[in-house]
Amino acid sequence: MKKMSSAYGELFKIENDIRSYITLNMRGLFGSDWYEYSYRKLKFGRPSKKFDRLFYHELINILNLYSKMKLLEMPVSLINELKYLTPIRNKIAHSISLNESEHAYLNNTYQKLNKFIHK
């Protein structure tokens, strides 16, 4: 139980760090209405939901898109690790225990993201 509590805490921090990283950087580029502005600029129309309501996989898609557009500078290798974290995220969300390698992957990815964002 203690390992799953720790896994949930790391996942919570990962998801919120990603959200904060995107918001901080995009707000610096486009101002406080960056989310709506980016959708208009990309000709996606209006966002279907607010940024703070996006699911993990949607955050990763936005992170990937903005990085490809050179609006964010996160390494592709780290984005890929975050993508591969999705099945582990789903197990945690559905209260399915993680095995040792999944715990290790989650912790390693958490450490890498934390080091990148708080450098």
PLY file of the C-alpha trace (Angstrom):
ply
format ascii 1.0
element vertex 119
property float x
property float y
property float z
element edge 118
property int vertex1
property int vertex2
end_header
0.00 0.00 0.00
2.85 2.38 0.83
4.39 1.91 -2.64
1.09 2.71 -4.36
0.66 5.83 -2.22
4.13 6.91 -3.22
3.39 6.11 -6.89
0.21 8.19 -6.77
2.13 11.09 -5.22
4.82 10.97 -7.92
2.21 10.78 -10.67
0.35 13.72 -9.15
3.56 15.76 -9.12
4.44 14.75 -12.69
1.05 15.75 -14.05
0.99 19.06 -12.20
4.61 19.86 -13.07
3.83 19.30 -16.76
0.77 21.55 -16.52
2.78 24.27 -14.74
5.70 24.00 -17.18
3.44 24.42 -20.20
1.47 27.27 -18.63
4.50 29.21 -17.44
6.33 28.98 -20.77
3.33 29.60 -23.00
2.12 32.50 -20.86
5.58 34.02 -21.25
5.27 33.77 -25.04
1.61 34.67 -25.60
0.22 36.21 -22.42
-2.54 35.14 -20.08
-4.88 33.97 -22.86
-2.20 31.72 -24.35
-4.38 28.59 -24.46
-7.20 30.11 -26.49
-4.69 32.08 -28.59
-2.71 28.95 -29.46
-5.84 27.17 -30.65
-6.74 30.08 -32.94
-3.18 30.32 -34.20
-3.14 26.59 -35.00
-6.59 26.92 -36.60
-8.10 24.36 -34.23
-11.04 26.64 -33.42
-11.86 26.83 -29.75
-10.54 24.38 -27.16
-13.16 21.80 -26.16
-12.23 22.08 -22.47
-10.22 24.27 -20.16
-6.51 23.62 -19.87
-6.74 22.74 -16.18
-9.27 20.01 -17.05
-7.12 18.19 -19.61
-6.32 14.54 -18.98
-2.75 13.26 -18.75
-2.61 11.98 -22.34
-3.97 15.31 -23.60
-1.28 17.21 -21.70
1.38 14.98 -23.26
-0.09 15.61 -26.73
0.06 19.38 -26.17
3.58 19.13 -24.76
4.65 17.13 -27.82
2.95 19.50 -30.29
4.37 22.68 -28.76
7.82 21.11 -28.53
7.73 20.15 -32.22
6.77 23.74 -32.99
9.81 24.91 -30.97
7.58 26.76 -28.51
8.79 24.57 -25.66
12.27 23.17 -25.20
11.68 19.84 -23.47
13.89 17.05 -24.86
12.10 14.57 -27.12
13.51 11.70 -25.06
11.79 13.02 -21.92
8.51 13.56 -23.77
8.70 9.96 -24.99
9.29 8.73 -21.45
6.23 10.69 -20.33
4.19 9.12 -23.15
5.27 5.63 -22.12
4.16 6.44 -18.60
0.50 6.48 -19.71
-0.22 2.75 -19.04
1.39 3.07 -15.61
-0.72 6.17 -14.97
-3.82 4.19 -15.92
-2.94 1.37 -13.52
-2.50 3.86 -10.69
-5.79 5.59 -11.55
-7.61 2.25 -11.45
-5.92 1.06 -8.23
-3.99 -1.74 -9.93
-0.69 -2.50 -8.22
2.51 -1.72 -10.07
5.33 -4.22 -10.40
8.90 -3.33 -9.47
9.94 -2.29 -12.99
6.90 -0.01 -13.32
7.70 1.60 -9.96
11.28 2.09 -11.08
10.20 3.58 -14.42
7.79 5.97 -12.71
10.41 7.08 -10.20
13.11 7.48 -12.85
10.81 9.55 -15.07
9.74 11.65 -12.09
13.38 12.35 -11.22
14.25 13.31 -14.82
11.25 15.63 -15.16
11.94 17.22 -11.79
15.58 17.80 -12.73
14.62 19.31 -16.10
11.90 21.62 -14.80
13.72 22.79 -11.69
17.16 23.25 -13.24
0 1
1 2
2 3
3 4
4 5
5 6
6 7
7 8
8 9
9 10
10 11
11 12
12 13
13 14
14 15
15 16
16 17
17 18
18 19
19 20
20 21
21 22
22 23
23 24
24 25
25 26
26 27
27 28
28 29
29 30
30 31
31 32
32 33
33 34
34 35
35 36
36 37
37 38
38 39
39 40
40 41
41 42
42 43
43 44
44 45
45 46
46 47
47 48
48 49
49 50
50 51
51 52
52 53
53 54
54 55
55 56
56 57
57 58
58 59
59 60
60 61
61 62
62 63
63 64
64 65
65 66
66 67
67 68
68 69
69 70
70 71
71 72
72 73
73 74
74 75
75 76
76 77
77 78
78 79
79 80
80 81
81 82
82 83
83 84
84 85
85 86
86 87
87 88
88 89
89 90
90 91
91 92
92 93
93 94
94 95
95 96
96 97
97 98
98 99
99 100
100 101
101 102
102 103
103 104
104 105
105 106
106 107
107 108
108 109
109 110
110 111
111 112
112 113
113 114
114 115
115 116
116 117
117 118
